[in-house]
Amino acid sequence: MFRLGSAAVLTVLLVLGLPAATRLALNTAPPPTVLRIEDWLGVWRDGLNVVWISLNPDNQVTVVGAAYSNDPNVPRSGLQFQTALYTDRISFMAESDPCSADFHNNARGELTVTDNGQCGAARFNGVYIHQ
């Protein structure tokens, strides 16, 4: 005799109770994209701003960023840090100043960067394209 566990029974009941279009969408939805380390590496650009991500021998990555303003009187902002990659996001928080930035890789060649406005005179905010 074949017995289903309680999770399997609940899943079957939930799926059977859904409209046909929803069940079809559940069955045909593409699997979530899993980022590889190679999806992070390289040069990313958003206008004048640039982020370089390289692999270290210990399988961590080094992130170096430079942000520029269109105003020549505003100095460049920079950041550099090392981190491990576990998800589609990495975050940076400076130890000696209030700078923080969030990096989100959407696996389609775009890296969205959001800083807290305290990383220097120029901002890193933007959608960076993998070069």
Secondary structure as GFF3:
##gff-version 3
##sequence-region A 1 131
A	DSSP	alpha_helix	6	16	.	.	.	ID=ss1
A	DSSP	alpha_helix	20	28	.	.	.	ID=ss2
A	DSSP	three_ten_helix	37	39	.	.	.	ID=ss3
A	DSSP	beta_strand	42	46	.	.	.	ID=ss4
A	DSSP	beta_strand	49	55	.	.	.	ID=ss5
A	DSSP	beta_strand	61	67	.	.	.	ID=ss6
A	DSSP	beta_strand	77	83	.	.	.	ID=ss7
A	DSSP	beta_strand	89	93	.	.	.	ID=ss8
A	DSSP	beta_strand	100	105	.	.	.	ID=ss9
A	DSSP	beta_strand	110	115	.	.	.	ID=ss10
A	DSSP	beta_strand	126	130	.	.	.	ID=ss11
###
